[in-house]
Amino acid sequence: MKKLGIGLVGLGRHGSRYAESLTKQVQGAELLAVCRRNLSEAERFAAAWGAERAYADYRDLVRDEEIDAVIVATPNSSHLEIALEAAENGKHLLVEKPLGRTVEEAGRIVSAARRWGVNLMVGHSFRYHPMTTATIKYVGELGRVFLASMCKRQSTATGWRLDRGEFGGVIMDVGVHLFDLIEFILKERPTAAFCQARRLLGSDVEDSFTAVLDLPGKAIAVLDASRCSSSRVDKMEFAGTEGHVAADRYLREVQLVRGDDRIRIPMSGSDATIHLLLTDFIDSIVMGREPPITGEDGLEAVRVAEACYRSSETNSKVTI
């Protein structure tokens, strides 16, 4: 069977991860072309990862007839224009999170994919992380879940993530992972948000936030993320009427609590998940089915993020 031809737009840190996974771990597809505005850098990247072609203009890449799908791993502000052009040229799309900077942008990408009949998957890769998959195994045993708590505290941001126009702050850069995971794990979409965001390090974007989300089943989600520390913490906990489950990414363990019993379960699996994301994306194209992380999923995460921005700005609870 002929391998799918993949075009990669954006050759930074995430782009390199996609290239490595396509080259070393993923079956059924090949990295055919790459794009960066600096052509010489694109050519060096192509040579390093075995891509046949390098482009300086994404329009040339998406018009390449041998390319079946495009991965968009660029700064947030360019997701919309690249995705619209790729969809119009019949290319399936894998767009890094957040899908767009606003609900309006994300909605336009979703609509374009529908209009042109292409698959659209969003890069919410933490769905595949062993901390998430291990937690999901036990959530169903907790009875009625009444509280979810998640945090992602990371080191300081650099580059375009400090650009207000890119919406590179921690709500969009890190928070959207949490918003997506709440819906993915509990199968409920938040209905309201109260959020407090801060600029602790004095940049133009928020580097810390805490949000309280209402869920339809009466559970409450308490989420916090930051990019203002020299250390990293990543945890999630779900409390239910029949027990509790807590997972720690860096301690590499899950703790299940039932009554007086506390069971510690080692967490297995790699932090690297891009190859799993790519495999599902490729399979969805080959099998002609909807990808597991849809454009609508990406849109909903942006919808919660936008509500958090409004809440923080107005110091009030906002309906989603």
Residue pairs with C-beta under 8 A, 6 or more apart in sequence:
1 28
3 28
3 29
3 30
4 28
4 29
4 30
4 68
4 69
4 282
4 285
4 286
5 29
5 30
5 32
5 33
5 64
5 66
5 67
5 68
5 69
6 22
6 29
6 30
6 31
6 32
6 33
6 67
6 68
6 69
6 70
6 71
7 32
7 33
7 34
7 35
7 61
7 62
7 64
7 67
7 69
7 70
7 71
7 91
8 15
8 18
8 19
8 22
8 31
8 33
8 34
8 35
8 51
8 70
8 71
8 73
9 15
9 34
9 35
9 58
9 61
9 70
9 71
9 72
9 73
9 74
9 82
10 35
10 36
10 71
10 72
10 73
10 74
10 75
10 96
11 19
11 34
11 35
11 36
11 41
11 42
11 45
11 73
12 73
14 73
14 96
14 123
15 34
15 45
15 71
15 73
17 272
17 274
18 71
18 73
18 274
18 278
19 31
19 34
19 45
19 48
19 49
19 51
20 49
20 274
21 272
21 274
21 275
21 278
22 29
22 30
22 31
22 49
22 278
23 31
23 49
23 50
25 275
25 278
26 275
26 278
26 279
26 282
27 279
27 282
28 282
28 283
28 286
29 69
29 278
29 282
31 49
31 50
31 51
32 51
32 52
32 53
32 64
32 66
32 67
33 46
33 51
33 52
33 53
33 54
33 55
33 61
33 64
33 67
34 42
34 45
34 46
34 49
34 51
34 53
34 54
34 55
34 61
35 42
35 54
35 55
35 56
35 57
35 58
35 60
35 61
36 42
36 45
36 54
36 56
37 56
37 57
38 56
39 54
39 55
39 56
42 54
42 55
42 56
43 54
45 51
45 54
46 52
46 53
46 54
53 61
53 64
55 61
55 64
58 82
58 85
58 86
59 85
61 67
61 70
62 70
62 82
62 85
62 86
62 89
62 91
63 89
67 91
68 91
68 92
68 285
69 91
69 92
69 93
69 94
69 119
69 281
69 282
69 285
70 82
70 86
70 91
70 92
70 93
70 94
71 94
71 95
71 96
72 78
72 79
72 82
72 83
72 86
72 93
72 94
72 95
72 96
73 96
73 123
74 82
74 96
75 160
75 163
75 166
75 168
76 98
76 100
76 101
76 160
76 166
76 167
76 168
76 172
77 101
77 165
77 166
77 167
79 95
79 96
79 98
79 99
79 100
79 101
79 105
79 109
80 100
80 101
80 105
80 108
80 109
83 93
83 95
83 109
83 112
83 113
83 120
84 108
84 109
84 112
86 93
86 118
87 93
87 109
87 112
87 113
87 115
87 116
87 118
87 120
88 112
88 116
90 116
90 117
90 118
91 118
92 118
92 119
92 120
92 281
92 285
93 109
93 113
93 118
93 119
93 120
93 121
94 121
94 122
94 123
94 277
94 278
94 281
95 109
95 120
95 121
95 122
95 123
95 298
96 122
96 123
97 122
97 123
97 124
97 176
97 177
97 180
97 298
97 301
98 106
98 167
98 172
98 173
98 176
98 298
98 301
98 302
98 305
99 105
99 106
99 109
99 110
99 122
99 295
99 298
99 299
99 301
99 302
100 106
100 107
100 108
100 109
100 299
100 302
101 166
101 167
101 172
101 302
102 167
102 302
102 306
103 299
103 302
103 303
103 306
105 302
106 295
106 298
106 299
106 302
106 303
107 299
109 120
109 295
110 120
110 295
110 296
110 298
110 299
113 119
113 120
113 295
119 281
119 284
119 285
119 290
119 291
120 291
120 294
120 295
120 298
121 277
121 280
121 281
121 284
121 291
121 292
121 293
121 294
121 295
122 293
122 294
122 295
122 297
122 298
122 301
123 277
123 293
124 176
124 177
124 180
124 181
124 184
124 293
124 297
124 298
124 301
125 273
125 274
125 276
125 277
126 132
126 177
126 180
126 181
126 273
127 180
127 181
127 184
127 292
127 293
128 273
128 276
128 277
129 249
129 269
129 271
129 273
130 267
130 268
130 269
130 270
130 271
131 234
131 236
131 247
131 248
131 249
131 254
131 267
132 181
132 184
132 185
132 236
133 269
134 247
134 254
134 265
134 267
134 268
135 185
135 236
135 238
135 245
135 247
135 254
136 185
138 243
138 245
138 254
138 256
139 145
139 185
139 186
139 238
139 240
139 245
141 242
141 243
141 256
141 258
142 238
142 239
142 240
142 241
142 242
142 243
142 244
142 245
143 240
143 241
143 242
143 243
144 217
144 240
144 241
144 242
145 186
145 217
145 219
145 238
145 239
145 240
146 218
146 219
146 220
146 239
146 240
146 241
147 219
147 220
147 221
147 222
147 237
147 238
147 239
148 182
148 185
148 186
148 215
148 219
148 220
148 221
148 222
148 236
148 237
148 238
148 239
149 221
149 222
149 223
149 235
149 236
149 237
149 238
149 239
150 178
150 181
150 182
150 221
150 222
150 223
150 224
150 235
150 236
150 237
151 223
151 224
151 225
151 233
151 234
151 235
151 236
152 174
152 177
152 178
152 224
152 225
152 226
152 233
152 234
153 224
153 225
153 226
153 229
153 231
153 232
153 233
153 234
154 174
154 225
154 226
154 227
154 229
154 232
155 227
155 229
155 230
155 231
155 232
156 201
156 207
156 227
156 228
156 229
157 168
157 170
157 173
157 203
157 205
157 207
157 227
160 166
160 168
161 168
161 169
161 173
161 205
161 227
162 168
162 203
162 204
162 205
163 204
163 205
164 204
164 205
167 205
168 205
169 197
169 205
169 206
169 207
170 197
170 205
170 206
170 207
170 208
170 209
170 225
170 226
170 227
171 195
171 197
171 206
171 209
171 225
171 305
171 308
171 309
172 302
172 305
173 227
174 225
174 226
174 227
175 209
175 211
175 223
175 225
175 305
175 308
176 301
176 302
176 304
176 305
178 223
178 225
179 190
179 213
179 223
179 300
179 301
179 304
179 305
180 293
180 297
180 298
180 300
180 301
181 236
182 188
182 190
182 213
182 215
182 221
182 223
183 189
183 190
183 297
183 300
183 301
184 297
185 238
186 215
186 217
186 219
186 238
188 215
188 216
188 217
188 219
189 215
189 216
189 300
189 320
190 213
190 214
190 215
190 221
190 304
190 307
190 320
191 214
191 215
191 216
191 319
191 320
192 213
192 214
192 307
192 317
192 318
192 319
192 320
193 211
193 212
193 213
193 214
193 304
193 307
193 308
193 311
193 317
193 318
193 320
194 211
194 212
194 311
194 316
194 317
194 318
195 209
195 210
195 211
195 212
195 307
195 308
195 309
195 311
195 312
195 318
196 209
196 210
196 211
196 312
196 315
197 206
197 208
197 209
197 308
197 309
197 312
198 206
198 207
198 208
198 209
199 205
199 206
199 207
200 207
200 208
200 226
200 228
201 207
201 228
206 312
207 226
207 227
207 228
208 224
208 225
208 226
208 227
208 228
209 224
209 225
209 226
209 308
209 312
210 222
210 223
210 224
211 221
211 222
211 223
211 224
211 308
211 311
212 220
212 221
212 222
212 223
213 220
213 221
213 222
213 223
213 304
214 220
215 221
232 250
233 250
234 248
234 249
234 250
235 246
235 247
235 248
235 249
236 246
236 247
237 244
237 245
237 246
237 247
238 244
238 245
238 246
242 258
243 256
243 257
243 258
243 259
244 256
244 257
245 254
245 255
245 256
245 257
246 254
246 255
246 257
247 253
247 254
247 255
247 267
248 254
249 267
249 271
252 266
252 267
253 264
253 265
253 266
253 267
254 264
254 265
254 267
255 262
255 263
255 264
255 265
256 262
256 263
256 265
257 263
277 293
280 291
280 292
280 293
281 291
284 290
284 291
284 292
303 320
304 320
307 318
307 319
307 320
308 318
310 318
311 317
311 318
